[in-house]
Amino acid sequence: MKSKLLSRATLRRPFVVTVTAVAAVTATACGGTLADESLQQDPELSSTECPTEMPRTGSCSLAAGTTCRYGDCGGDSTMLATCVAGGSWEIVTMSCNPPPPLDACPAEEPVAGEPCYVDPAATCGYKDCLGTPSVTAKCKDYAWQVVEMSCNPPPPPVACPEKAPVEGTPCNMKSTETCEYGDCYGVATTTAICNDQKTWNVAEVSCNPPPPEP
């Protein structure tokens, strides 16, 4: 089966430089059109029967030999999807030199596997979790890879308990705060600090002479 070489004579325009055949890939969807009428076995077949988006894996119901074009490189297609005998897609991708401008991260969280053309070195973040994104998306091989992490913020710090806590019991307070209990002529007799392991450190001192009975 033959197909046309997609190229342009004008050097200032982007041009296709590489052809790579793959089984099935995800690519930018630009609306399918027939690549070559000579490839059609059914003369009644029209370009409107090509899938709107670049096909991935799966069966092809078009006539064998039908080729649909996607992508753009200065007016030339960069991706070809051909329906081969047996009812499956054969995908061919071609690099574009120079490549078209890269898109910025989308405002909305993308869907994994959908086409993209964002710098693969860029990481797009979504769903804030205490100042850090809980969803990250990267564009790899022109398809979105999305990773979602659970956001489990700790409960907000609480005030000092009404009664002096027990040494080693769990706590949830800032380690810079100290809880004080008891009174020895204006000085606390028990201090409790919530350490970094979120357990209580409790220190007690005796009062001598003891304060008078109330």
Protein Blocks (a to p, Z undefined) as FASTA:
>chain_A
ZZdddddfblkbccdfbdcddfbdcdddebiadfblklpmblkbcfklpcfbacfedddf
bdehiacdedjeehiafbdcdddehiiacddddddddddddddddfbdcdehiacdddfk
bccdehieehiafbdcddeehiacddddddddddddddddfbdcdehiacdddfkbccde
djeehiafbdcdddfkopacddddddddddddZZ
